[in-house]
Amino acid sequence: MKKYILLSLIAIFLTGSYCLSDTEQLKNYNYSTPSNYDYSKNSALTDKDKILFIVDFSNSMNERLGRTTKLDAALSTMKETLQMIPEGTNVGLRVYGHRTGFTPKQSCTASQLLSPILPNNTANIYSKITSINAVGWTPITYSLKQAVFFDFGDTSGKKRIVLISDGGENCDESPCDFVIELMKYRDDIQIDVIALAVGDDDANNQLKCVALVTSGKFYNANTAAELKKSLQDSLNLKKEVQGMIINK
């Protein structure tokens, strides 16, 4: 046992790798950023809202929603809504469940920032979101952690996450517990949640907790029309299109 502990400590020393708990990461917010993303891009951010869409691409998004699927309803809604976002608004896109893994760990870390938060970024977001499939699990908590700890970088001011999910967490974490801890140290993040045809009460309560604890808005959307209204209400968008055309 002593030999195992010694070898583990040596490995940590040689690799320089260690894991901070969520609480430690929240306390030490201004830490160095990961090497796979150039945060100098954040210098291009304007003073307008910083919005990150987190969209569910788990396998259940292939289920029917009226005459279409949940996934097609989400894509159609995103297309229309992105055209309405005011010019200069800083927007980005993270997805989860877009890939599967051979182990639970791989499936529970299947979350990716497809488009960094940048101004005038809506066309790029739509091109990214239409190029992937819904195949995996629902790592909501992991996705929120990535958004909080990495995606917003060290930018100042208010930050908003708009989470669209058709189910609750199915990895061994709780998004509700995470945001409760988050709010002890951060007051600059608001999370709006759109629960898309979520039939499970426990899952619905978890999603509602994420919104309410962060002073965000919670929406139940059981049809494609309700999804569109919920997303546009979340962003306080009017029906006038801003003139940007996205080709499918």
C-alpha positions in Angstrom: 0.0 0.0 0.0 2.8 2.4 0.9 4.5 1.6 -2.3 1.3 2.3 -4.3 0.8 5.7 -2.5 4.5 6.6 -3.2 4.2 5.7 -6.9 1.0 7.8 -7.2 2.6 10.8 -5.6 5.6 10.5 -7.9 3.3 10.3 -10.9 1.5 13.4 -9.8 4.8 15.3 -9.3 6.1 14.3 -12.7 3.0 15.1 -14.7 2.1 18.2 -12.7 -1.5 17.0 -12.8 -4.0 17.3 -9.9 -7.7 17.8 -9.5 -9.3 20.7 -7.8 -12.7 20.1 -6.2 -15.6 22.2 -7.5 -15.4 24.3 -4.3 -11.7 24.9 -4.8 -12.2 25.9 -8.4 -14.9 28.3 -7.5 -12.8 29.9 -4.8 -9.8 30.1 -7.1 -11.7 31.4 -10.2 -8.8 33.2 -11.8 -6.6 30.2 -12.6 -4.7 29.5 -15.8 -6.9 28.4 -18.8 -6.6 25.1 -20.6 -4.2 24.9 -23.5 -6.8 23.8 -26.1 -8.5 27.2 -26.3 -7.0 30.7 -27.0 -8.7 33.0 -24.6 -7.1 36.0 -26.3 -10.2 35.8 -28.5 -12.1 37.2 -25.5 -10.6 40.6 -26.2 -13.0 40.8 -29.1 -16.0 40.6 -26.7 -18.2 43.7 -26.6 -20.0 45.1 -23.5 -23.3 43.5 -24.7 -24.7 40.3 -23.2 -22.5 37.2 -23.1 -24.7 34.2 -23.9 -23.8 30.6 -24.0 -26.3 28.1 -25.4 -26.0 24.6 -24.0 -28.0 22.2 -26.1 -28.9 18.5 -25.4 -27.8 16.1 -28.1 -28.5 12.9 -26.1 -30.1 10.0 -27.8 -33.6 10.8 -26.4 -33.6 13.9 -28.6 -34.5 11.6 -31.5 -37.9 10.9 -29.9 -41.0 12.3 -31.5 -42.4 15.6 -30.6 -45.7 15.9 -32.4 -45.1 15.7 -36.2 -41.3 16.1 -35.8 -38.5 15.0 -33.4 -37.2 16.9 -30.4 -33.9 17.4 -32.2 -35.5 18.8 -35.4 -37.7 21.1 -33.3 -34.6 22.3 -31.5 -32.7 22.9 -34.7 -35.6 24.8 -36.3 -36.0 26.9 -33.2 -32.3 27.7 -33.0 -32.3 28.7 -36.7 -35.1 31.2 -36.3 -33.9 32.5 -32.9 -30.3 33.1 -34.0 -31.5 35.3 -36.8 -33.2 37.5 -34.2 -30.3 38.1 -31.9 -29.1 41.7 -32.1 -25.8 42.4 -33.9 -22.8 42.5 -31.6 -24.2 40.2 -29.0 -21.6 37.8 -27.7 -22.9 34.2 -28.2 -21.4 30.7 -28.1 -22.5 27.1 -28.3 -21.8 24.1 -26.1 -23.4 20.7 -26.7 -23.5 17.4 -24.8 -24.5 13.9 -25.7 -23.2 14.2 -29.3 -21.0 11.2 -28.9 -20.9 7.9 -27.0 -18.1 6.2 -25.2 -16.9 2.7 -24.3 -17.0 3.6 -20.6 -19.4 5.7 -18.4 -16.6 8.2 -17.9 -16.3 8.8 -21.6 -20.1 9.2 -22.0 -20.3 11.5 -19.0 -17.6 13.8 -20.4 -19.2 14.0 -23.9 -19.5 17.8 -23.8 -17.9 20.2 -26.2 -17.6 23.9 -26.8 -18.4 23.9 -30.6 -18.3 27.7 -30.9 -16.5 30.1 -28.5 -18.4 33.1 -27.2 -17.8 35.8 -29.8 -19.7 38.8 -31.2 -21.6 38.3 -34.5 -21.3 34.6 -34.1 -24.8 33.4 -34.9 -24.2 32.0 -38.4 -21.2 30.0 -37.2 -23.2 28.6 -34.3 -25.9 27.4 -36.7 -23.4 25.7 -39.0 -21.9 23.9 -36.1 -25.2 22.7 -34.5 -26.5 21.2 -37.7 -23.4 19.0 -38.3 -23.7 16.6 -35.3 -26.0 13.8 -34.2 -27.9 13.0 -31.0 -26.5 9.7 -29.8 -25.3 9.8 -26.2 -26.0 10.5 -22.5 -27.0 13.6 -20.5 -23.9 15.1 -18.7 -25.6 18.3 -17.6 -23.4 19.0 -14.5 -20.2 18.4 -16.4 -21.3 20.7 -19.1 -22.2 23.5 -16.6 -18.8 23.1 -14.9 -17.0 23.4 -18.3 -19.1 26.5 -19.1 -18.4 28.2 -15.7 -14.7 27.2 -15.4 -13.6 27.6 -19.0 -16.0 28.8 -21.6 -16.5 32.3 -20.2 -12.8 32.6 -19.6 -11.9 35.5 -17.3 -14.4 38.0 -18.8 -16.1 40.4 -16.5 -19.8 41.3 -16.3 -22.9 39.3 -16.3 -23.0 36.0 -18.1 -25.9 33.9 -19.2 -26.4 30.3 -20.0 -29.4 29.1 -21.9 -29.8 25.3 -21.3 -32.1 23.2 -23.5 -32.6 19.7 -22.3 -35.1 16.9 -22.7 -34.1 15.1 -19.5 -32.3 15.2 -16.3 -28.7 14.3 -15.4 -27.9 10.6 -15.9 -24.3 10.7 -14.7 -23.3 10.5 -11.1 -23.7 14.2 -10.4 -26.3 16.7 -9.5 -26.7 20.0 -11.4 -28.8 21.4 -8.6 -26.1 20.7 -6.0 -23.5 22.3 -8.3 -25.3 25.6 -8.8 -26.1 25.8 -5.1 -22.4 25.7 -4.4 -21.7 28.0 -7.4 -23.9 30.7 -6.0 -21.9 30.9 -2.8 -19.0 32.2 -4.8 -20.4 33.7 -8.0 -23.1 36.2 -8.6 -22.3 36.9 -12.3 -24.0 33.8 -13.9 -27.6 33.3 -14.7 -29.0 30.0 -16.1 -32.2 29.9 -18.0 -33.5 26.3 -18.5 -36.0 25.1 -21.1 -37.2 21.6 -20.2 -38.2 20.0 -23.5 -41.0 17.5 -23.0 -39.5 16.2 -19.7 -41.8 13.6 -18.3 -39.9 12.6 -15.2 -40.7 14.7 -12.0 -37.3 14.3 -10.5 -35.5 15.4 -13.7 -37.9 18.3 -14.0 -37.2 19.4 -10.4 -33.4 19.2 -11.0 -33.7 21.4 -14.0 -36.0 23.8 -12.3 -33.5 24.1 -9.4 -30.7 25.0 -11.8 -32.8 28.0 -13.1 -34.3 29.2 -9.8 -31.1 29.0 -7.7 -29.2 31.2 -10.3 -32.1 33.7 -10.6 -32.8 32.4 -14.1 -36.0 31.5 -15.9 -37.5 28.1 -16.1 -39.8 27.0 -19.0 -41.7 23.8 -19.6 -41.9 23.2 -23.4 -44.0 20.3 -24.5 -44.5 21.3 -28.2 -42.3 22.8 -30.9 -44.3 26.0 -30.6 -43.7 26.2 -26.9 -40.0 25.6 -27.4 -39.7 28.5 -29.8 -41.7 30.8 -27.5 -39.7 29.8 -24.5 -36.3 30.4 -26.1 -37.3 33.7 -27.6 -38.9 34.8 -24.3 -35.7 33.8 -22.5 -33.7 36.1 -24.7 -36.3 38.9 -24.7 -36.4 38.8 -28.5 -39.1 40.5 -30.6 -40.3 39.0 -33.8 -38.5 41.4 -36.1 -35.7 39.5 -37.8 -32.4 41.4 -37.8 -31.6 40.8 -41.4 -29.0 37.9 -41.1 -29.8 35.0 -43.4 -28.7 31.5 -42.5 -28.6 29.0 -45.3 -29.3 25.5 -44.3 
